Amino acid sequence: MTGGWWWDALGLAIVAFAVVDEVRTTLAVASGPGPLTRLVTGAVWRLARRPAVADAAAVRAVGGPGVILVGLTVGAWFSLLWLGWSLVFLGDGRAVVGSSTGAPASLWERFYFAGYSIATLGNGGYQPDGAGSQLATMAAALSGMLLITLGVSYLTSVISAVVVKRSFAAEVTGFGQTGADMAAGLTTPGSVVPAVVPLSSLSSTLSTLGQQHRAYPLLHAYRPRDADLGTAPAVAVLLDATLALSAAADPADRLPAGLRRSVVSAVQQYVEHAPVTGGEEAGPAPGLDPGAIGRAGLRVDTGQLAALTAECAGLRDELCRRIEAAGYRWPGGERSPS
């Protein structure tokens, strides 16, 4: 069974689409993932938010939605390459023949040959017949090698980013479970230096995380069940702590304005690339309570705190939607109504 030159054209178009999506997702990180990867990521994220899916025994057994998403992404690339090269080898009646008999391969045998070639396992008892088929076989093997190389690189990058996510959240919540607790824990009367160093480091880490979320949207599917390891709640703690420290009653205890802007900018980057699906109806973020901050051990200028909170109100509300989308609550507050 052969289909003529149009099968070759269709097969090469599918191969080109798979390669472009694969290269864009793994190498062109500045532009974000390819269209296929974006589609798969969006679909899995919507499913992963459902407790019946996220808490399913089968999902937990394989390591969670993030692991499934990586497998689906790489599997989709391989499937498209397999389908595309199979169609190419179906375009000519003698594109693939038996190594011992020389007889034209059947429909299934051509699919088998294409899969073997992509997996770089050899010809598997069949061989290309003619210069065009030989070139196509070589190209199929090269595309398979590219898939393996970029797939391993992609997996390594994702695992590294997941470790950074969890480390960032653990470090933030290690200072305190809420913004007030973190701010009080970083306060040393008469000196702001103890707070500057860790906040500068956390701001830099969060900026990196924001770019990693842009490059690898599937990171959102790696959602820990423990809120203390969740990225979105940790970002809220960091932002609230920064605002509280910037409104300290003693000017000597206040953060430098440049550091506050740096943290706010890092939070904006994260919010820009974090998914909001499922959190659109979340209410506004809980306000910063000067009384709670005072009870935690930090006296604040209520007027300054109100001004800074109002300045970041839109950002905090957007962050609240991301927290709700991830299935968490604002640290120290109740789940927003949805």
Secondary structure by P-SEA (a helix, b strand, c coil): ccccaaaaaaaaaaaaaaaaaaaaacccccccccaaaaaaaaaaaaaaacccccccaaaaaaccaaaaaaaaaaaaaaaaaaaaaaaaaacccccbbbccccccccaaaaaaaaaaaaacccccccccccaaaaaaaaaaaaaaaaaaaaaaaaaaaaaaaaaaaaaaaaaaaaacccaaaaaaaacccccaaaaaaaaaaaaaaaaaaaaaaaacccccccccccccccaaaaaaaaaaaaaaaaacccccccccaaaaaaaaaaaaaaaacccccccccccccccccaaaaaaacccccaaaaaaaaaaaaaaaaaaaaaaaaacccccccccccc
